[in-house]
């Protein structure tokens, strides 16, 4: 029996949503850390397997949910990083309980909210209704807000509140943009759910009022761009990364930013289907390039290691947004590849950073020195991660950045110069910081590492493998999706 035949009778689409949804209530009720941690990992693994099955079996398109060649890329990546993060989280959070930073009650809440966050993100990626997409992104945002403030310190609560306020402003702008799209579709499609169904909207987009679509996209880009972490609506992101549990930092950088970007791409496709509408590319290019250059210079001023890599996330989401804004088969391919490599690399870096913070008892860069001597496995792992995220060969991000730069040079040489400037500034900042952290005489605490190294090295192996060789089926898949994006 083939794999596709085995899963044909199983509703994989429903499983991707129902497994995390059911796990929320079970994890909230179960006592004992070990049981809830194990169940959290198991639920994440089953969700990943269900997502992978969507590559082989595509359920019929519904009015609320659907799977196509675009969102299946995001859903597989989302569930993969969600699973590996749950593995890292199991050992990391156990030490937080031992040190008294979290209580057993908070741990039950943490694991329940982890699955609620995965449910919200999966629902956003699978939604065939633009209103449901908005609700799902808001759900994912609210769960991460609560997890950022879980330590209940003054700094954590302040970061959570800041995230909530700025996120609410962003989601309000996105809601207004969604309403405008619905208003634009009504004269053509009529009232009701059909006027909010993505598959119907894209079929009739050419007939929509272009003026309404133009205004809608500006609000949508600013609204969802807040969740992407694009400048100048990025201010929540460094605080949320610095004060929340490190596994949530990995999920924020590796997953939630991608989900918001996915929403922007969906509406970009709607705009490009209407020839009279505003070209969305220049707006995305402007915000992406601004984010890249701004974050690159800000990297030099960071004194907190988690804030350092938070600004690195802003930089890379800027590169990805820039690539999709440039458009065309090559730039879109580069954007997809860069998004995938960034999710894997940045989550691996945060796995390392979480272990560093626990072993050293601090997040201050000045108090972290000589890791390759005091904690060799952790130090070299972080060094490889930073080399990867800085875009050096032979790792995967080098390939995606090379494609973005060459594509831009061929079409807009002046923009390419600014792009390369931002990349070089960020490269210098990251190498300067990691040199001090990894080498020299060790300082501070020398506690053993409690978190697992396996998720970090699993991600780095994937990134290295992608830099050396991309399997032809993966290349063909990304090329097809790049053509869909226009």
Steps between C-alpha positions, in 0.01 A plus 500: 500500500633844409528781752239702312266206504548456871407859582226536238233403749642728768405864515849648523368855471277449802782332692734797456242709687328253730814350654627830647143609584430185702843518662425846642234364736687182589821686584312757707356226721785253536722537807871429495762662281642185341164380372401836354843552341485155340145556377598838357777332298270218391225738387753705304637186333155375399415843360823496297419155358150617406649807328748288304214281379349810335789481252355173372126536549317827442152528654223672309483878522245616757344837565704544819810281457715395208846376404687619192860503379578824684370437850628141513856644495421710805306231687775237469767750611275623783435154643863389456642790702209465744599138565874562542429797727276283717793256536733778608232649723456177697854513640527878513179557695584218743797703621281810533284298741803381696631853544159630607444737208182308416254306712321173407180699439677736262653201323156354429396839371817524290447167326131566441580840350772344284242279330254791482767700320563213257126468440467871426792503256388183323146636469630825349702309240210273403221759504310549174312795651675836544297568815601165649860576409480823701345322800766228493788748488345687793467173696865413438599851607303491825644162602855620441426818697405288802808283461735799473376617842503158666796577730289777661798729553461873449703483177307199366161658570611827343620314188172307480296816538704679233457201270126497566454873433706513180360167384147627556570810295637282222213256505250788500660637184489152347132469593419828326687383192310168506168686520598713202578188295156364592339830395689491169384145430131549584388666172655212304442194720213610722459491877582207726793263549576477129617863504763403762608163355853517365455257210198699378662838559804415287277386212312833488774738620540655155147643527540661844515875558873576470482810724357298788762228452777762507388641835437151637851378418665796672312418821566128461872551444531725805275276710650163424841667454488577873492125566773441241721737700563748220629848580358739610235276665751260660542641852325212679732232365830561689324526837291187440808300407706626792247441779305190394610136531762415238288233326243772433773721355581212262133468402454876458799535267464168324124474463269785600679754281457260206126465566452878482713510184279229350197726549680784320588269210139388463380857464793582270374226266156660512645837404705365209189329361346848447688689228351835601609467864813641658811286452570355848868431427645851556330531840639163611845581361505831691398348835730202451807705412431749781474213750822342375711815521350620828543164676853452363625819667304428819686170541811693607325654802350187656625396844248216555563183300130430438439858388796464264337211318159666517640782285654235278146366446383849397790514255418166341126558480595820319705297249213256447242777457737678260536182291125444474454868423744476209295208370569281201590129500860541625431756776195308622702177504772677699239637742354155565843346547614782728185473710558127546869535581438791738236305694732203546811705576349760731315240708828305532674817619232562762534139619867576557427837660252342742763254620756778525271716715432210735864393527634854548204637696491812284405632156753786508752463220776656712465214753520223240853421381703198393213261436711275279718432807241490778222331299661373178199331342277798569764755397579339167132439431423869554796598281375283213151647543629857483718420197185362336274794588770746387473351151844343466559195279444210481181522709151544359447870569801584283324341204170684557671837558712447188185441295331811645805718424555369146130532417501859625820596318348381173192720544574785744877551549456797735277298732752217484774732630284596801413133554865393500588790732244380754621141474865600553419721799305215662780254420755719675282546808421131542859382452626767742252393766541124460882526510485645849236253616667186363869570559723648768527427869177363649327727751197465727323183611607160368178305562436189288259518207157354577323539166528253214747572218323266257245750355772760445729265308211345307411843364861590424549173309195581287632851429845368410347230278289760319811710439682209343218333309131572442302190397342543153144433632543783753633734230210413268252552784637843591519601133134412456398702806721791384313507171166501684607809696555692176 
